[in-house]
Amino acid sequence: MLHRAICMSGAEAARVFYDNERLTRREAMPPTALTLLQRVVHLVEEAQSQKSRAQRFSDRFVTRYSPAVLRAAVLVAVVGGLR
């Protein structure tokens, strides 16, 4: 259960930590947690790929409507500021 640990700090530690050829991170996360995260990622990807017609319409509407509302608000602020 106990594993040998190497202690270091600074630039050398960063270089070793981010070099995948020199250091292999094993058992950094319990297998149960890893499996749970994989399931969550899979469910989210699946849900995003199966959007309803209403959700797809809403996404398209927002991408067009939001910039128009922002432009109108800026126009009202500029015109209203001139009076």
VMD Tcl script that draws the C-alpha trace (Angstrom):
set ca {
  {0.00 0.00 0.00}
  {2.84 2.39 0.69}
  {4.63 3.79 -2.34}
  {8.01 5.43 -2.58}
  {7.75 9.21 -2.88}
  {10.20 11.73 -4.28}
  {10.16 15.22 -2.77}
  {11.35 18.21 -4.80}
  {10.34 21.79 -5.43}
  {10.82 24.69 -7.80}
  {11.56 24.64 -11.51}
  {13.03 21.14 -11.38}
  {9.82 19.75 -9.84}
  {7.70 21.48 -12.48}
  {9.90 20.13 -15.29}
  {9.70 16.58 -13.95}
  {5.98 16.78 -13.17}
  {4.98 17.91 -16.66}
  {7.39 15.64 -18.56}
  {5.31 12.54 -19.37}
  {8.32 10.60 -20.57}
  {10.11 10.86 -17.22}
  {7.24 10.50 -14.76}
  {4.19 8.28 -14.90}
  {1.30 9.20 -12.63}
  {-0.36 6.01 -11.49}
  {-3.18 5.64 -9.02}
  {-3.62 9.39 -8.78}
  {-7.36 8.87 -8.52}
  {-9.25 5.94 -7.01}
  {-10.71 3.64 -9.69}
  {-14.25 4.19 -8.38}
  {-13.94 7.95 -8.75}
  {-12.45 7.58 -12.22}
  {-15.29 5.29 -13.29}
  {-17.86 7.72 -11.90}
  {-16.30 10.64 -13.77}
  {-16.20 8.63 -16.99}
  {-19.91 7.85 -16.60}
  {-20.77 11.50 -15.97}
  {-18.80 12.62 -19.03}
  {-20.53 9.98 -21.15}
  {-24.00 11.02 -19.92}
  {-23.31 14.71 -20.55}
  {-22.04 14.03 -24.08}
  {-25.06 11.85 -24.78}
  {-27.49 14.47 -23.48}
  {-25.86 17.22 -25.54}
  {-26.12 15.17 -28.71}
  {-29.84 14.53 -28.16}
  {-31.22 18.06 -27.87}
  {-34.90 18.49 -28.52}
  {-36.29 20.58 -31.39}
  {-37.27 23.31 -28.95}
  {-33.76 23.43 -27.48}
  {-32.14 23.63 -30.92}
  {-34.56 26.45 -31.88}
  {-33.79 28.24 -28.62}
  {-30.04 27.98 -29.26}
  {-30.40 29.42 -32.77}
  {-32.76 32.16 -31.57}
  {-30.43 33.27 -28.78}
  {-27.42 33.48 -31.09}
  {-29.32 35.92 -33.33}
  {-31.49 37.75 -30.79}
  {-28.86 38.56 -28.14}
  {-26.56 40.60 -30.40}
  {-29.58 42.52 -31.74}
  {-30.75 43.38 -28.23}
  {-27.23 44.45 -27.27}
  {-26.99 46.75 -30.30}
  {-30.40 48.26 -29.50}
  {-29.34 48.87 -25.89}
  {-26.15 50.61 -27.00}
  {-28.12 52.71 -29.48}
  {-30.63 53.74 -26.81}
  {-27.78 54.61 -24.42}
  {-26.02 56.74 -27.04}
  {-29.16 58.47 -28.32}
  {-30.50 58.91 -24.78}
  {-27.18 60.38 -23.66}
  {-27.35 63.08 -26.36}
  {-30.53 64.62 -24.95}
}
mol new
graphics top color blue
foreach p $ca { graphics top sphere $p radius 0.5 }
foreach p [lrange $ca 0 end-1] q [lrange $ca 1 end] { graphics top cylinder $p $q radius 0.2 }
display resetview
